[in-house]
Amino acid sequence: MYGWIWRRLPGNVWIRALISVVLVLAVVYVLFQYVFPWAEPLLPFNDVTVDDQ
C-alpha cells in the first residue's frame, strides 16, 4: 500500500517526502479534531474497577 502511494506522488524523492509528511500531519489533525472527539463518548475510559473505600 505504501509503495503504491509513493509511486503515485509527483516529483522527486524530496518532494515526495515533503508531500508524505504533509499528508501524515493532515491525517493526524483530522483524527485529533474530528474522529477522536466523536469516538470518545463511545469508549469505556470512565469505567473503573477500583472503588474508593
C-alpha positions in Angstrom: 0.0 0.0 0.0 2.7 2.5 0.9 4.7 1.6 -2.2 1.6 2.3 -4.3 1.1 5.7 -2.6 4.8 6.5 -3.0 4.7 5.7 -6.7 1.6 7.9 -7.2 3.1 11.0 -5.6 4.6 13.6 -8.1 8.1 14.9 -8.0 11.5 13.7 -7.0 12.4 12.0 -3.7 12.5 15.2 -1.6 9.2 16.5 -2.9 7.6 13.1 -2.3 9.0 13.0 1.2 7.6 16.5 1.9 4.2 15.6 0.5 4.2 12.5 2.6 4.9 14.4 5.8 2.1 16.9 5.0 -0.3 14.0 4.3 0.6 12.3 7.6 0.2 15.6 9.5 -3.2 16.1 7.8 -4.4 12.7 8.9 -3.2 13.2 12.5 -5.0 16.6 12.5 -8.3 15.1 11.2 -8.0 12.3 13.8 -7.5 14.6 16.8 -10.0 17.2 15.7 -12.9 15.1 14.5 -12.6 11.3 14.9 -11.3 11.0 18.5 -13.8 13.5 19.9 -16.6 11.7 18.1 -15.5 8.3 19.4 -14.6 9.3 23.0 -18.2 9.0 24.4 -18.4 5.5 22.9 -15.3 4.2 24.6 -15.3 3.0 28.2 -12.5 5.2 29.6 -14.5 6.2 32.6 -15.4 2.6 33.6 -13.0 2.0 36.5 -12.8 -1.2 38.5 -11.2 0.2 41.6 -13.5 1.6 44.3 -12.6 4.4 46.7 -13.4 3.0 50.1 
